[in-house]
Amino acid sequence: MRKLLNIFILTSIISCVSSYKILLYSNLFGHSHVKVLAAAADILTDAGNNVTVLMPVFDNNLRNKTSLKSTKNTIFVEAGPNVEELMSDMRQFLANAWKEDTGNPITMMKAAQDMGTAFAEQCTKVISEPGLLEKLKAENYDLAITEPFDTCGYALFEAINIRAHVAILTANRFDHVTDVIGQPIASSYVPGTQSETGDRMTMGERLGNYFQFLVGSYFFSLIGDRDFEAAKSVVPITRSWRAILPEASFILTNQIPLLDFPAPTFDKIVPIGGLSVKTEKKNLKLDEKWSKILGIRKNNVFISFGSNAKSVDMPDEFKNSLADVFKSMPDTTFIWKYENTSDPIVNHLDNVHLGDWLPQNELLADPRLSVFVTHGGLGSVTELAMMGTPAVMIPLFADQGRNAQMLKRHGGAVVIEKNNLADTHFMKETLEKVIKDPKYLENSKRLAEMLTNQPTNPKETLIKYVEFAARFGKLPSLDNYGRHQSYIEYFFLDIIAILAVISLFSLYISYIILRAVIRKIFFSKCSEVKSKTE
């Protein structure tokens, strides 16, 4: 009995030693962001760590949709007095994504101002929340985690003297993060976060890609700077996110190298893409209702444009065109994520089934699904890539254009523009091409098989790197010194200038010598001719 007690005590001690106290800052803004950070929190909790998730509430619709399962330690900071009104403006911007050119720099600048105001307002609320800073500081966390989408977390970490932190990107890359950490941009062949091109660009596309990088970096940098100014007005901090973010022990990205465009990187940047995707068969069982629907016809098409740009906000022209497509393909079942299921738009069609929420991961995993029509959010792209489903991509805003081109290069997807939704004939032809041409399914299955058998596991990678950072703190040896260099140093402009001066000087000397030689030769010949004449 005593021996068993000793073993129990020893096991408890070992468990305590290997467990770390982690603070994860995750604002409730955008389901895709919340989902990835929640998955990270649960994985770390399941690994035996004590994780607390601090959630400032931007979107009240996400208040009870945190996606957390095993992580129970949560702290909510309710929305500030003006945040809900500002969020209403943001929702209108997203609804307008169907009509406006959201990639237009002027449109993006306006959105940046609105988002900056909303984020700064909520950051002030977080930093000034009564007793919050004192409570968090008393916990003496081993590590903090946040996403640089909202940089208020860095002001909070500075205010409570966090010893080390890790960044998690819910995208493949963020332009402002690339800029501030000194990651090579390589705009000639690496699409920026909000680019709509692939890696093979024309001269004009390369210029546009670099311009998009500058605009994207400005967009989020403005939000970050507004966060810092708001926090600084409440607590006496002097360092902004620009100084704190590059000190992250690691930057974990929602990227799968086999799927993404090849790009320059360095050791601090670690891919953990696919973290939130369910891949175990026991977790992918489709409920009876949707399983029966998939069994009605041989061909099945699933349509979803995510949680931001809603199908119900589509222009009537797009909706009516899609209804005509459904009618013209009676041998195909269509499952459409449509936020108003009582809308009579498809009541006359027995091959269309609406749902305001659909089990996307489970539907994509079902081999009876023929095509997924999607906006190209990274979560959706990762899921369909790992499930091996052909796709028709219709990007609307943000990184969706880049994600669509990323998947297209693997041969399992077609990319079209949102205005093509109004062309019934074109939409029908596109769907039939992807359904009937076997290369789309073959390429999708091959990609899925590679991703399933890739030599790294995102969950294990997350745990190992986070726990390493919690144990050893900041890792200045991984800091990229290139971020401290000026443009002149980084691009060898000083050396190029010196070589240019030396080259010009050498050319000038050569010119002087050559001119002197030619003159001497010419003068000698003239002298000889003159002598003969005389």
C-alpha positions as CSV (number, residue, x, y, z in Angstrom):
1,M,0.0,0.0,0.0
2,R,2.8,2.4,0.9
3,K,4.6,1.5,-2.3
4,L,1.5,2.4,-4.3
5,L,1.1,5.6,-2.4
6,N,4.8,6.5,-3.2
7,I,4.2,5.8,-6.9
8,F,1.1,8.0,-6.9
9,I,3.0,10.9,-5.2
10,L,5.9,10.5,-7.7
11,T,3.5,10.5,-10.6
12,S,1.8,13.6,-9.3
13,I,5.1,15.4,-8.9
14,I,6.2,14.6,-12.4
15,S,2.8,15.7,-13.7
16,C,3.2,19.0,-11.9
17,V,6.8,19.6,-13.1
18,S,5.8,19.1,-16.8
19,S,2.7,21.3,-16.5
20,Y,2.9,25.0,-17.4
21,K,0.6,27.9,-16.7
22,I,-0.4,29.5,-20.0
23,L,-2.4,32.6,-20.8
24,L,-4.0,32.6,-24.2
25,Y,-5.5,35.9,-25.5
26,S,-8.2,35.3,-28.1
27,N,-10.7,38.0,-29.0
28,L,-14.1,36.9,-30.1
29,F,-13.8,38.4,-33.6
30,G,-14.2,36.1,-36.6
31,H,-15.2,32.4,-36.2
32,S,-12.2,31.1,-38.1
33,H,-9.8,32.9,-35.8
34,V,-11.6,31.8,-32.6
35,K,-11.8,28.2,-33.8
36,V,-8.0,27.8,-34.4
37,L,-7.0,29.5,-31.1
38,A,-9.6,27.3,-29.3
39,A,-8.2,24.2,-30.8
40,A,-4.7,25.3,-29.7
41,A,-6.0,25.9,-26.1
42,D,-7.7,22.5,-25.9
43,I,-4.7,20.6,-27.3
44,L,-2.4,22.3,-24.7
45,T,-5.0,21.6,-21.9
46,D,-5.2,17.9,-23.0
47,A,-1.4,17.7,-22.8
48,G,-1.6,18.5,-19.1
49,N,-1.0,22.3,-19.1
50,N,-3.1,24.8,-17.1
51,V,-4.5,27.1,-19.8
52,T,-6.5,30.2,-19.2
53,V,-8.2,31.8,-22.2
54,L,-8.9,35.6,-22.0
55,M,-11.6,36.5,-24.5
56,P,-12.5,40.1,-25.1
57,V,-16.0,40.1,-26.7
58,F,-16.2,41.9,-30.0
59,D,-19.0,39.9,-31.6
60,N,-21.8,38.9,-29.1
61,N,-22.9,36.2,-31.5
62,L,-19.7,34.3,-30.6
63,R,-20.2,34.7,-26.8
64,N,-21.5,31.2,-26.6
65,K,-19.6,29.8,-29.6
66,T,-16.0,29.9,-28.3
67,S,-15.3,26.4,-29.8
68,L,-13.6,25.5,-26.5
69,K,-14.1,21.9,-25.3
70,S,-11.7,20.7,-22.6
71,T,-10.4,24.2,-21.6
72,K,-12.5,25.4,-18.7
73,N,-10.5,28.4,-17.4
74,T,-12.0,31.4,-19.2
75,I,-12.2,35.1,-18.6
76,F,-14.6,37.2,-20.7
77,V,-14.3,41.0,-21.1
78,E,-17.6,42.3,-22.3
79,A,-17.7,44.7,-25.3
80,G,-17.1,48.4,-24.7
81,P,-19.9,50.9,-25.0
82,N,-19.2,51.8,-28.7
83,V,-17.9,48.4,-29.9
84,E,-21.3,46.9,-30.8
85,E,-22.1,49.9,-33.0
86,L,-18.6,49.7,-34.6
87,M,-19.1,46.0,-35.1
88,S,-22.4,46.7,-36.8
89,D,-20.5,48.8,-39.3
90,M,-18.1,46.0,-39.8
91,R,-20.9,43.5,-40.5
92,Q,-22.2,45.9,-43.1
93,F,-18.8,46.0,-44.7
94,L,-18.8,42.2,-44.9
95,A,-22.3,42.1,-46.3
96,N,-21.1,44.5,-49.0
97,A,-18.3,42.1,-50.0
98,W,-20.7,40.6,-52.5
99,K,-21.0,43.9,-54.4
100,E,-17.8,45.9,-53.7
101,D,-14.2,45.4,-54.7
102,T,-12.9,44.7,-51.2
103,G,-9.4,44.4,-52.5
104,N,-9.4,48.0,-53.6
105,P,-6.8,49.9,-51.5
106,I,-9.2,52.8,-50.8
107,T,-11.8,50.4,-49.5
108,M,-9.2,48.7,-47.4
109,M,-8.0,52.0,-45.9
110,K,-11.5,52.8,-44.9
111,A,-12.0,49.4,-43.3
112,A,-8.6,49.8,-41.5
113,Q,-9.8,53.0,-39.9
114,D,-13.1,51.4,-38.8
115,M,-11.4,48.3,-37.4
116,G,-8.7,50.4,-35.8
117,T,-11.3,52.4,-33.9
118,A,-13.2,49.2,-32.8
119,F,-10.1,47.4,-31.7
120,A,-8.7,50.4,-29.8
121,E,-12.1,50.9,-28.0
122,Q,-12.1,47.3,-26.9
123,C,-8.4,47.4,-26.0
124,T,-9.1,50.3,-23.6
125,K,-11.9,48.2,-22.1
126,V,-9.6,45.2,-21.6
127,I,-6.7,47.2,-20.1
128,S,-8.9,49.2,-17.8
129,E,-11.1,46.2,-16.7
130,P,-11.2,46.5,-12.8
131,G,-8.9,44.1,-11.2
132,L,-8.0,42.2,-14.3
133,L,-4.3,43.2,-14.6
134,E,-3.7,42.5,-11.0
135,K,-5.4,39.1,-11.2
136,L,-3.4,38.1,-14.2
137,K,-0.1,39.4,-12.9
138,A,-0.6,37.4,-9.6
139,E,-1.0,34.2,-11.6
140,N,2.7,34.4,-12.7
141,Y,2.1,32.6,-16.0
142,D,5.0,30.7,-17.6
143,L,4.0,31.8,-21.1
144,A,1.4,33.8,-23.0
145,I,0.0,33.2,-26.5
146,T,-1.9,35.6,-28.8
147,E,-2.6,36.2,-32.5
148,P,-1.1,39.4,-34.0
149,F,-4.4,39.9,-35.8
150,D,-5.2,42.0,-32.7
151,T,-2.1,43.4,-31.0
152,C,-3.8,44.4,-27.8
153,G,-2.5,41.2,-26.3
154,Y,1.0,42.5,-26.5
155,A,0.1,45.6,-24.5
156,L,-1.5,43.4,-21.9
157,F,1.6,41.1,-21.8
158,E,3.8,44.2,-21.3
159,A,1.6,45.5,-18.5
160,I,1.7,42.3,-16.5
161,N,5.3,41.5,-17.2
162,I,4.9,38.2,-19.0
163,R,8.3,36.4,-19.2
164,A,7.8,35.0,-22.7
165,H,5.2,34.7,-25.4
166,V,4.4,32.8,-28.6
167,A,2.4,34.0,-31.6
168,I,-0.1,31.9,-33.4
169,L,-1.2,33.1,-36.9
170,T,-4.6,31.8,-38.1
171,A,-3.5,32.6,-41.7
172,N,-0.5,31.3,-43.7
173,R,1.1,34.7,-43.1
174,F,0.3,38.3,-42.2
175,D,2.0,41.1,-44.1
176,H,2.6,43.3,-41.0
177,V,4.1,40.3,-39.1
178,T,6.4,39.5,-42.1
179,D,7.5,43.1,-42.1
180,V,8.2,43.6,-38.4
181,I,10.0,40.3,-37.8
182,G,12.2,40.7,-40.9
183,Q,10.9,37.8,-42.9
184,P,12.0,38.1,-46.5
185,I,9.1,39.4,-48.6
186,A,10.0,38.0,-52.0
187,S,7.0,39.7,-53.7
188,S,8.3,38.6,-57.1
189,Y,7.1,35.0,-56.5
190,V,5.4,34.8,-53.1
191,P,1.8,36.1,-53.1
192,G,1.1,38.5,-50.2
193,T,-1.7,37.8,-47.7
194,Q,-4.3,39.7,-49.8
195,S,-3.0,39.0,-53.2
196,E,-5.2,37.4,-55.9
197,T,-2.4,35.9,-58.0
198,G,-0.4,32.7,-57.9
199,D,3.4,32.4,-57.7
200,R,3.9,32.8,-61.5
201,M,3.2,36.5,-62.1
202,T,3.5,38.9,-65.0
203,M,5.5,42.2,-64.5
204,G,2.3,44.0,-63.7
205,E,1.2,41.4,-61.2
206,R,4.5,41.5,-59.4
207,L,4.2,45.2,-59.0
208,G,0.6,44.8,-57.8
209,N,1.6,42.0,-55.4
210,Y,4.2,44.3,-53.8
211,F,1.7,47.1,-53.6
212,Q,-0.8,44.8,-51.9
213,F,1.8,43.8,-49.4
214,L,2.4,47.4,-48.5
215,V,-1.3,48.1,-48.2
216,G,-1.9,44.9,-46.1
217,S,1.0,45.7,-43.8
218,Y,-0.3,49.2,-43.4
219,F,-3.8,47.9,-42.7
220,F,-2.9,45.8,-39.6
221,S,-0.1,48.1,-38.5
222,L,-2.6,50.9,-38.2
223,I,-4.8,48.7,-36.0
224,G,-1.8,47.7,-33.9
225,D,-0.7,51.3,-33.4
226,R,-4.2,52.3,-32.4
227,D,-4.2,49.5,-29.9
228,F,-0.9,50.7,-28.4
229,E,-2.0,54.3,-28.1
230,A,-5.2,53.2,-26.4
231,A,-3.4,50.9,-23.9
232,K,-0.7,53.6,-23.2
233,S,-3.4,56.0,-22.1
234,V,-4.4,53.6,-19.4
235,V,-1.1,51.9,-18.2
236,P,2.4,53.3,-18.3
237,I,3.9,51.1,-21.0
238,T,6.5,52.4,-23.4
239,R,7.1,49.5,-25.9
240,S,4.6,48.9,-28.7
241,W,3.7,45.7,-30.5
242,R,6.5,46.5,-33.0
243,A,9.1,45.9,-30.3
244,I,7.3,43.1,-28.5
245,L,6.1,40.8,-31.3
246,P,9.6,40.1,-32.7
247,E,10.6,38.8,-29.3
248,A,8.1,35.9,-29.6
249,S,10.0,32.7,-28.8
250,F,8.2,31.1,-31.8
251,I,5.7,32.2,-34.5
252,L,3.4,29.3,-35.2
253,T,1.5,29.6,-38.5
254,N,-1.6,28.0,-39.7
255,Q,0.3,26.8,-42.8
256,I,0.9,23.4,-44.4
257,P,4.1,23.6,-46.4
258,L,3.0,20.9,-48.8
259,L,-0.1,23.0,-49.6
260,D,1.2,26.5,-49.5
261,F,3.4,28.4,-51.9
262,P,7.1,27.9,-51.2
263,A,8.5,31.0,-49.5
264,P,11.6,32.2,-47.6
265,T,11.4,31.6,-43.9
266,F,13.6,31.1,-40.8
267,D,13.7,28.8,-37.8
268,K,11.5,30.9,-35.5
269,I,8.5,30.4,-37.9
270,V,7.0,26.9,-37.3
271,P,4.0,25.6,-39.4
272,I,1.1,23.9,-37.5
273,G,-1.5,24.0,-40.3
274,G,-4.5,21.7,-40.0
275,L,-4.6,22.1,-36.2
276,S,-8.4,22.5,-36.1
277,V,-9.3,20.0,-38.8
278,K,-11.0,16.8,-37.6
279,T,-9.3,13.8,-39.3
280,E,-10.1,10.8,-37.1
281,K,-13.0,8.7,-38.6
282,K,-14.8,8.4,-35.3
283,N,-15.1,12.2,-35.2
284,L,-16.3,12.5,-38.8
285,K,-19.6,10.6,-38.7
286,L,-22.3,12.5,-40.5
287,D,-25.6,12.8,-38.8
288,E,-28.6,10.8,-40.2
289,K,-30.4,13.7,-41.8
290,W,-27.5,14.8,-44.1
291,S,-26.4,11.3,-44.7
292,K,-29.8,10.4,-46.2
293,I,-29.7,13.6,-48.3
294,L,-26.3,12.6,-49.8
295,G,-27.7,9.2,-50.6
296,I,-30.6,10.4,-52.8
297,R,-28.5,11.2,-56.0
298,K,-25.1,10.2,-57.3
299,N,-23.8,13.8,-57.6
300,N,-23.8,16.1,-54.6
301,V,-22.7,19.8,-54.3
302,F,-22.1,21.6,-51.1
303,I,-22.2,25.4,-51.1
304,S,-20.9,27.6,-48.2
305,F,-19.4,31.0,-48.1
306,G,-18.4,31.0,-44.4
307,S,-19.6,32.9,-41.4
308,N,-18.7,36.5,-42.5
309,A,-20.1,37.0,-46.0
310,K,-23.4,35.3,-45.7
311,S,-25.3,33.8,-48.6
312,V,-28.5,35.6,-47.5
313,D,-26.8,38.9,-48.2
314,M,-26.1,38.0,-51.8
315,P,-27.6,40.3,-54.5
316,D,-30.9,38.8,-55.8
317,E,-29.2,38.5,-59.2
318,F,-26.7,35.9,-57.8
319,K,-29.4,34.1,-55.8
320,N,-31.8,33.7,-58.8
321,S,-28.9,32.6,-61.0
322,L,-28.0,29.9,-58.6
323,A,-31.6,28.8,-58.3
324,D,-31.6,28.5,-62.1
325,V,-28.5,26.4,-62.0
326,F,-30.1,24.1,-59.4
327,K,-33.1,23.7,-61.6
328,S,-31.1,22.9,-64.7
329,M,-29.2,20.1,-62.8
330,P,-32.1,17.9,-61.5
331,D,-29.8,14.8,-61.1
332,T,-27.6,16.7,-58.6
333,T,-28.3,17.4,-55.0
334,F,-27.4,20.8,-53.7
335,I,-26.7,21.5,-50.0
336,W,-26.6,25.3,-49.4
337,K,-25.5,27.1,-46.2
338,Y,-28.2,29.8,-46.3
339,E,-28.8,31.8,-43.2
340,N,-32.6,32.2,-43.7
341,T,-34.0,28.7,-44.2
342,S,-37.6,30.1,-44.5
343,D,-36.7,32.0,-47.6
344,P,-38.9,30.6,-50.4
345,I,-36.2,31.1,-53.1
346,V,-35.8,27.3,-53.6
347,N,-39.1,26.0,-52.3
348,H,-40.0,24.8,-55.8
349,L,-36.8,22.6,-56.1
350,D,-36.7,19.2,-54.5
351,N,-32.9,18.8,-55.1
352,V,-31.9,21.8,-52.9
353,H,-31.6,21.6,-49.1
354,L,-30.9,24.7,-47.0
355,G,-29.2,24.9,-43.6
356,D,-28.2,27.9,-41.5
357,W,-25.5,25.8,-39.9
358,L,-24.0,22.7,-41.6
359,P,-21.5,20.1,-40.4
360,Q,-18.8,21.2,-42.9
361,N,-15.9,19.0,-41.8
362,E,-18.2,15.9,-41.8
363,L,-19.7,16.7,-45.2
364,L,-16.3,17.2,-46.8
365,A,-15.1,13.9,-45.4
366,D,-18.0,12.0,-47.0
367,P,-16.9,10.4,-50.3
368,R,-20.4,10.9,-51.7
369,L,-19.8,14.7,-51.9
370,S,-18.8,15.6,-55.5
371,V,-17.9,19.3,-55.3
372,F,-17.5,22.0,-52.6
373,V,-18.3,25.6,-53.7
374,T,-16.6,27.9,-51.2
375,H,-15.3,31.4,-50.6
376,G,-11.8,30.2,-49.9
377,G,-11.3,30.9,-46.2
378,L,-8.2,29.2,-45.0
379,G,-10.2,26.9,-42.6
380,S,-12.4,25.7,-45.5
381,V,-9.5,25.3,-47.9
382,T,-7.5,23.3,-45.3
383,E,-10.5,21.0,-44.6
384,L,-11.3,20.3,-48.2
385,A,-7.6,19.8,-49.0
386,M,-7.2,17.2,-46.2
387,M,-10.5,15.5,-47.1
388,G,-9.7,15.3,-50.8
389,T,-12.7,17.1,-52.1
390,P,-12.7,18.9,-55.5
391,A,-13.8,22.6,-55.3
392,V,-15.0,25.6,-57.1
393,M,-13.5,28.7,-55.4
394,I,-15.2,32.1,-55.4
395,P,-13.0,34.4,-53.2
396,L,-14.6,37.5,-51.8
397,F,-12.1,39.4,-49.6
398,A,-9.0,39.2,-47.4
399,D,-6.7,36.2,-47.9
400,Q,-9.3,34.2,-49.8
401,G,-7.9,35.0,-53.3
402,R,-4.5,33.8,-52.2
403,N,-5.9,30.7,-50.6
404,A,-7.9,29.9,-53.8
405,Q,-4.8,30.2,-56.0
406,M,-2.8,28.1,-53.5
407,L,-5.3,25.2,-53.9
408,K,-5.7,25.6,-57.6
409,R,-2.0,25.0,-58.3
410,H,-2.5,21.4,-57.0
411,G,-5.1,20.7,-59.7
412,G,-8.2,19.9,-57.7
413,A,-9.9,23.3,-57.9
414,V,-11.3,25.9,-60.3
415,V,-11.1,29.6,-59.3
416,I,-13.8,32.0,-60.6
417,E,-14.9,35.6,-59.8
418,K,-17.9,36.4,-57.7
419,N,-19.6,38.2,-60.6
420,N,-19.7,34.8,-62.4
421,L,-22.4,33.9,-60.0
422,A,-24.8,35.9,-62.1
423,D,-24.0,33.8,-65.2
424,T,-26.2,30.7,-65.0
425,H,-24.7,29.0,-68.1
426,F,-21.1,29.6,-66.9
427,M,-21.9,28.3,-63.4
428,K,-23.5,25.2,-64.7
429,E,-20.6,24.5,-67.1
430,T,-18.1,25.0,-64.3
431,L,-19.8,22.6,-61.9
432,E,-20.3,20.0,-64.6
433,K,-16.6,20.2,-65.6
434,V,-15.4,19.6,-62.0
435,I,-17.9,16.8,-61.5
436,K,-17.3,15.0,-64.8
437,D,-13.5,15.5,-65.3
438,P,-11.8,12.8,-63.2
439,K,-8.6,14.8,-62.9
440,Y,-10.1,17.1,-60.3
441,L,-11.0,14.2,-58.0
442,E,-7.7,12.4,-58.7
443,N,-5.6,15.4,-57.9
444,S,-7.7,16.2,-54.8
445,K,-7.3,12.6,-53.5
446,R,-3.5,12.7,-54.1
447,L,-3.1,16.0,-52.2
448,A,-5.2,14.6,-49.3
449,E,-3.1,11.5,-49.1
450,M,0.1,13.5,-49.0
451,L,-1.3,15.7,-46.2
452,T,-2.5,12.7,-44.3
453,N,1.0,11.1,-44.5
454,Q,3.1,14.2,-44.1
455,P,6.1,13.6,-41.7
456,T,5.0,16.1,-39.1
457,N,2.0,16.3,-36.8
458,P,0.6,19.8,-36.1
459,K,-0.7,18.9,-32.6
460,E,2.6,17.4,-31.5
461,T,4.5,20.3,-33.0
462,L,2.3,22.8,-31.1
463,I,2.8,21.1,-27.8
464,K,6.6,20.6,-28.1
465,Y,7.3,24.2,-29.2
466,V,4.9,25.9,-26.7
467,E,6.2,23.8,-23.8
468,F,9.8,24.5,-24.9
469,A,9.1,28.2,-24.9
470,A,7.4,27.9,-21.5
471,R,10.4,26.2,-20.1
472,F,13.2,28.4,-21.6
473,G,11.4,31.7,-22.1
474,K,12.6,34.2,-24.7
475,L,15.0,32.9,-27.3
476,P,17.1,35.8,-28.6
477,S,19.4,33.4,-30.4
478,L,16.6,32.9,-33.0
479,D,16.0,36.6,-33.5
480,N,16.6,37.5,-37.2
481,Y,19.1,40.4,-37.2
482,G,17.9,41.4,-40.7
483,R,15.0,43.2,-39.1
484,H,17.5,45.7,-37.5
485,Q,19.2,46.5,-40.8
486,S,18.3,49.5,-42.9
487,Y,17.3,49.2,-46.5
488,I,20.8,50.2,-47.5
489,E,22.4,47.4,-45.5
490,Y,19.8,44.7,-46.2
491,F,19.9,45.1,-50.0
492,F,23.6,45.8,-50.2
493,L,23.0,49.3,-51.6
494,D,26.1,50.6,-49.9
495,I,28.3,47.9,-51.5
496,I,26.5,48.3,-54.8
497,A,27.1,52.0,-54.6
498,I,30.9,51.5,-53.9
499,L,31.2,49.0,-56.8
500,A,29.3,51.3,-59.1
501,V,31.7,54.2,-58.2
502,I,34.7,51.9,-58.7
503,S,33.3,50.7,-62.0
504,L,32.6,54.2,-63.2
505,F,36.0,55.4,-62.1
506,S,37.6,52.4,-63.9
507,L,35.6,53.2,-67.1
508,Y,36.7,56.8,-66.9
509,I,40.4,55.8,-66.5
510,S,40.0,53.3,-69.3
511,Y,38.5,56.1,-71.4
512,I,41.3,58.5,-70.7
513,I,43.9,55.8,-71.5
514,L,42.1,54.7,-74.7
515,R,41.7,58.3,-75.8
516,A,45.4,59.0,-75.2
517,V,46.5,55.9,-77.2
518,I,44.2,56.8,-80.1
519,R,45.5,60.4,-80.1
520,K,49.1,59.2,-80.1
521,I,48.4,56.7,-82.9
522,F,46.5,59.3,-84.9
523,F,49.1,62.0,-84.3
524,S,51.9,59.7,-85.4
525,K,50.1,58.8,-88.7
526,C,49.4,62.5,-89.3
527,S,53.1,63.3,-88.8
528,E,54.2,60.6,-91.2
529,V,51.8,61.8,-93.9
530,K,52.9,65.4,-93.4
531,S,56.6,64.4,-93.7
532,K,56.0,62.6,-96.9
533,T,54.0,65.5,-98.4
534,E,56.9,67.9,-97.6
